[in-house]
């Protein structure tokens, strides 16, 4: 049984480390804020979860609640942080809005009376034409 646990851990640890490395490379290489946020939130979270799962296989069951808390904390904070950073980048005009298929935030901000800088045409008209 120990050999099986060692093999599972030997697969999960490098896989988690690889996802963390790919997330870091994505932060450096991707051209815009949206792509960088995607690399940071998705790859880093998956990498950490794989490492935690590999550790859970090796540790006694009494340590499982701590690992679960770390995983839950990561799953709750990474998307919220990415959402806040993405909205901030969107509002200051740092996010490229051209590839967006549907831009619901622009419509909502226009309804609230806080139009974006450089938003000359409403996106709702553009979406209705499709």
Secondary structure per residue as TSV (DSSP state, phi and psi in degrees):
chain	resnum	aa	ss	phi	psi
A	1	X	-	360.0	-33.5
A	2	X	H	-66.1	-33.3
A	3	X	H	-67.0	-40.6
A	4	X	H	-63.7	-44.2
A	5	X	H	-62.4	-40.3
A	6	X	H	-65.0	-38.8
A	7	X	H	-68.2	-43.1
A	8	X	H	-62.2	-43.5
A	9	X	H	-65.7	-38.1
A	10	X	H	-66.6	-20.8
A	11	X	H	-88.8	-43.4
A	12	X	H	-70.3	-41.6
A	13	X	H	-61.9	-51.8
A	14	X	H	-65.1	-34.5
A	15	X	H	-64.1	-43.7
A	16	X	H	-63.4	-41.6
A	17	X	H	-64.9	-37.0
A	18	X	H	-65.1	-43.0
A	19	X	H	-64.4	-39.7
A	20	X	H	-63.5	-41.2
A	21	X	H	-64.7	-43.3
A	22	X	H	-64.3	-36.3
A	23	X	H	-63.8	-41.2
A	24	X	H	-67.3	-40.7
A	25	X	H	-64.8	-39.4
A	26	X	H	-61.9	-37.8
A	27	X	H	-62.3	-34.8
A	28	X	H	-82.6	-34.4
A	29	X	H	-97.4	-28.9
A	30	X	-	-70.3	146.2
A	31	X	S	-80.7	-27.8
A	32	X	S	-128.0	170.4
A	33	X	H	-63.7	-41.0
A	34	X	H	-62.1	-43.5
A	35	X	H	-66.2	-40.6
A	36	X	H	-65.6	-39.5
A	37	X	H	-64.0	-38.9
A	38	X	H	-62.3	-44.8
A	39	X	I	-63.8	-40.7
A	40	X	I	-70.0	-43.7
A	41	X	I	-76.6	-47.0
A	42	X	I	-78.3	-55.4
A	43	X	I	-68.3	-42.6
A	44	X	H	-65.3	-40.8
A	45	X	H	-65.7	-46.1
A	46	X	H	-63.3	-41.0
A	47	X	H	-61.0	-45.2
A	48	X	H	-64.9	-41.0
A	49	X	H	-63.9	-37.6
A	50	X	H	-66.4	-41.1
A	51	X	H	-65.1	-42.8
A	52	X	H	-63.2	-39.4
A	53	X	H	-65.1	-40.1
A	54	X	H	-63.6	-38.2
A	55	X	H	-69.0	-37.2
A	56	X	H	-64.4	-31.6
A	57	X	H	-66.3	-34.7
A	58	X	H	-89.2	-29.3
A	59	X	S	-84.1	157.9
A	60	X	-	-65.5	158.9
A	61	X	G	-63.2	-22.6
A	62	X	G	-68.7	-17.1
A	63	X	G	-91.3	-5.5
A	64	X	H	-60.1	-40.6
A	65	X	H	-59.9	-35.3
A	66	X	H	-66.6	-43.4
A	67	X	H	-65.9	-37.9
A	68	X	H	-65.1	-40.7
A	69	X	H	-62.7	-41.7
A	70	X	H	-62.6	-43.4
A	71	X	H	-64.4	-44.3
A	72	X	H	-64.8	-42.2
A	73	X	H	-60.3	-43.2
A	74	X	H	-64.8	-42.0
A	75	X	H	-68.5	-26.1
A	76	X	H	-86.3	-38.5
A	77	X	H	-84.4	-35.4
A	78	X	H	-63.2	-47.3
A	79	X	H	-66.7	-37.5
A	80	X	H	-66.1	-43.9
A	81	X	H	-63.0	-43.3
A	82	X	H	-63.2	-39.0
A	83	X	H	-62.2	-45.0
A	84	X	H	-65.5	-44.8
A	85	X	H	-65.8	-41.0
A	86	X	H	-63.5	-43.2
A	87	X	H	-65.6	-38.3
A	88	X	H	-64.6	-45.0
A	89	X	H	-62.7	-37.0
A	90	X	H	-64.4	-46.0
A	91	X	H	-69.2	-33.0
A	92	X	H	-87.8	-1.6
A	93	X	T	87.6	15.7
A	94	X	-	-86.6	-12.4
A	95	X	S	-97.0	129.2
A	96	X	-	-74.3	113.3
A	97	X	-	-91.2	-6.1
A	98	X	T	-62.3	-40.5
A	99	X	T	-77.7	-3.1
A	100	X	-	-69.5	131.4
A	101	X	S	-78.1	-43.6
A	102	X	-	-134.3	126.3
A	103	X	-	-113.4	81.0
A	104	X	H	-71.8	-29.2
A	105	X	H	-68.0	-35.2
A	106	X	H	-64.7	-41.8
A	107	X	H	-64.2	-41.9
A	108	X	H	-66.1	-41.6
A	109	X	H	-66.6	-36.0
A	110	X	H	-66.6	-38.3
A	111	X	H	-65.2	-35.9
A	112	X	H	-76.5	-11.7
A	113	X	T	89.1	16.0
A	114	X	-	-120.1	75.7
A	115	X	-	-66.8	154.7
A	116	X	-	-79.0	150.8
A	117	X	T	-66.4	128.9
A	118	X	T	84.7	5.9
A	119	X	-	-92.7	89.2
A	120	X	-	-82.3	-39.9
A	121	X	S	-113.0	139.7
A	122	X	-	-69.4	141.4
A	123	X	H	-74.1	-20.8
A	124	X	H	-63.4	-37.2
A	125	X	H	-65.5	-38.5
A	126	X	H	-66.1	-40.7
A	127	X	H	-68.3	-33.5
A	128	X	H	-68.6	-28.6
A	129	X	H	-70.5	-25.1
A	130	X	-	-74.1	360.0
